[in-house]
Amino acid sequence: MTATKKITRSQRFIKLEKKYGAHNYEPIPVVLDRGEGVYVWDVEGKKYYDFLAAYSAVAHGHCHPGLVETLISQSRKLTLTSRAFYNSKLGEYEKFITGFFGYDKMLPANTGAEGVESALKLCRKWAYEVKGVPKNQAKIITCENNFHGRTISIISSSTDPVAKNNFGPFTPGFVVIPYNDINALKEVLKDKTISGFLVEPVQAEAGVIVPDSGYLAACYDLCKKNNVLFIADEIQTGLGRCGYILACDEEEVRPDILILGKALAGGMMPVSAVLADDEIMMALKPGQHGSTYGGNPLACALAMTALQIIRDEKLPENSYRLGNILRIEIEKIRKEYPETILSVRGKGLLNAIVIRNQAGKTAWDLCMDFKNNGLLAKPTHGDKIRFAPPLVITEEQIIECVEIIRKTVRNFN
Ligand SMILES: *Cc1c(COP(=O)(O)O)cnc(C)c1O
């Protein structure tokens, strides 16, 4: 007798990715097929709460009707011209986004990493041509445990060995200091070739590390005193994620260079932006920097709609209010099960719990249990789990998610 081993539809898709795709990710074994708002469905039709929201890119919820409408209408009209010519959307978008955030100029790009790279190049240009740093000596400060993307220059200042190992040689010109350490910043600013300080208002990828209150404002003041650009990577923390339109707003800090991405096109396509005033941005002259897809009309239309929705649907306010509720409720679960959950932290709807790895069971196992109970989350750095749902989530849905989390943690041991 031959037993034919039946594999599920999910297993079939997973096998395809394993066989034909590069193995640079280790996904939770669920194959998603459809999404709407805060929910996603797998190929077997099982429904889940999305508690990762594509690393905060899907702030508007999956397939937001307003974004779908813009995607369809603009894609019927014009999608890409390149910057060899003007197009009828870019100027309108530049006016809109600079007005929205209060800057003179915007430089359009696609992925977050490209936005960061562009900001680093812009900072260096400014250093030589405005600040007057001697040729090839400009340095940019970054923080330990940063995450700014995956290009060689960006990982050159990473302190994560997994992100760096065997990718060298690296780009020089970075100085790495501890995060949330004002004195460390003060110390390195004595070096007059320092030109910029690149920082995440909350270190999301590192496991949602929230700095002390007043840290960003103090860093900004030190940068001002030393004629150094304060560069905020708000690719993940911005656009409402942390309970404000920008996480820097909480301390009334206005970055010299602001980098946005992820939710800027609400999950429809990669769109990033670098914002700055003329004194900085005008250091870039024709031909010195560019991007074929940067500023394409489809991206411009989507970003305008995405920003309009963030404002109209009050996503930062919702994130602030529901983030507080979520942390209070998870804190109750932590008190009930302190042997499993060590701590809860976050801002707005960017949150994480730290798990005590016990008896061979890890954060990964807990995420598998969450999945089986209808909630998708991903572990990071072994013992942390991020809770970052779409910002359109309702209080009722948050409470339902809290119940899923409570039930799962109760049965974890
Ligand atoms: C995701 C992220 C990036 C990189 O964005 P990609 O679109 O993946 O290149 C950079 N900085 C921060 C803070 C991020 O969260």
The ligand as an ORCA input file, in Angstrom:
! r2SCAN-3c Opt
* xyz 0 1
  C      11.937     49.981      7.149
  C      12.877     51.033      7.551
  C      13.871     51.506      6.674
  C      14.119     50.902      5.321
  O      13.010     50.944      4.477
  P      12.948     49.984      3.185
  O      11.723     50.473      2.456
  O      12.805     48.583      3.687
  O      14.191     50.186      2.429
  C      14.677     52.527      7.112
  N      14.532     53.074      8.337
  C      13.592     52.649      9.188
  C      13.480     53.292     10.529
  C      12.746     51.603      8.846
  O      11.845     51.158      9.706
*
